[in-house]
Amino acid sequence: MSSSKFHTPPTAQHYLVCGTEDCEKKCQFKCNDCHLPMCEQCRDEHQKSPNTKNHEVVPYRHTKRHLPVEKCKDHPTKDIDMICEDCQISVCSKCAIQDHRRHALNDLETIYSENFTLCLDNISRIHQYFILDSQNMQKDIKENIKEMKEIIDNVRRSLTTEAKSLKRLVDTVTSDNIEQVNKMEESLMEELQSQDKTYQFYTSYLEDLVKEYDGYLSSAELHNNPIIFSLSGHNKIRPIPETTKPVPPVFTAGQYSKEDVTKLLGKVNVPDTKPEYRKIKSMENASTQYNKPDGYFLYLMIFFLLYFIFIPDLDIDHLGKQRNPTLSLSSSVFKVMEYTVPGVYNVLHISLGKAGNFWVSDDHGNLVQTDRMGNQLQQKMTSGGYGFYTVTEEGDLIHTDANNRAINRITQDKTITTFFKTGDWEPISIHSSHINGDILVGMVKDEKAKVTRYNKKGEEIQNIQRDKDGKELYDYPHYITENINGDICTSDYNKQAVVVVDKSGQYRFSYKSQATAFRPYGICTDLLGHIIVCDGISVYILSQDGQLLSLLTTQQIVGYASSLSVDDQNNLHVGQYISNLMGQYYTNTVTVYKYLQ
């Protein structure tokens, strides 16, 4: 029989092993007579054995702990086995008789056994509750450290972004001012050059007059010589022309301070919020909680963290898009930045993708992917159109191929495949749903038009062509998008209207501007459910139900809008063309505006 099994401290292993030789089962009982730990099966055999059937076998926790043997210093033949309560010292039986006869004495083995069990209980509680809960606190602190670093990094990024935005605004204002100064210089130079020519002509006149008088003086003829006759008709000299000195421009330096710049950039502060104490589990729940399988509490903690902390703070509609109830339409718009798209002649369609990249197309069949720094990432020649491509949630580009009656896909690794065919119908516009990944395609055939919905596999699942009265909904749906409530919004050039149906295909409304030449082009929606459409002259911001909320004209935005898109910072990207004295011409510049507050 090996004694090493049950002399090992109980906290050094997961459980105490049975003391019977060759038995590795968990110890549940102990014999107070032979001090042997045993499992349930060995206990039954121990109590059946003739030699040990009268032994006292108890549950291990109720085991009577035997007092370590220690000899009395005054009586070396006697063991210390009692404690004097009055003197608070341990004594042997002989000491008790001689020196502590009338004192209160107690059995030292009983006290030792009780306190030994208490120590085991405390050790168990320390390991099962205090240490584990402290470790959970440490894990929580490490998570806080990670979260705080991410938050601080986001604050740094926000500060840098704001500074870059302000710098771009400063560069824009400076550029505008310099352009204005250049125009002033040009005007002043023209005026001064005109004055210079005036004196050139006058000097030339005087020189001719001197030559004329010299001719009179040197003439040998007296006949009709003005010197002989009257000089009254030849003696008048035109006065020197009067001119004005130009008034030069004066630069008035702006008045600003560090506080003014801080107001523009924003500042970082710590909210005046009282910190919450970390929650400590109660002892009553600890025993049941710590018996759960590995990872259980991590999953449970994540679930409650998401449910009770994050979920109530989100206002999620059935689209799965996060709303921001604090945003609203601004009373005015202001220009944030502008960028030039290389490789296109104009900007007929914009589709923003991931990581700040976007696709732009023109009316020459060029389809270009670029970033906001003007770096071209991809370029492709297509049959072109208006709203003829879209970017999926995964970042793939899907575009129509009108000539082959097909829809093509360009993956992020630039692989080009045919996604699906559209039969006899010519696809002219397309949109990838950010709700469920469905593909909406605007198509025409034989002077008829429709919008067809396909699933992610390219299977046709819905056709939208007529209203409940059988009237044709569309004429030429050249741009198409989807609103946050699932409405399908189409700008129909020939109908001169924005046509809106719900996700089931039922007609909801059409918006027609009071302007006689309303020809809608680019269309998009934002996280507030606004429908934003342009017609080359103005940008119209409509409510989810078709009411006109705001009208941005050429007095508020530069040039004439032809394409629209809203980025994840709630900025409106506008592709524009500019009017000159000879007519209208397109540019490959996109201007970005802040229109929400």
Disulfide bonds with the S-S distance in Angstrom:
none
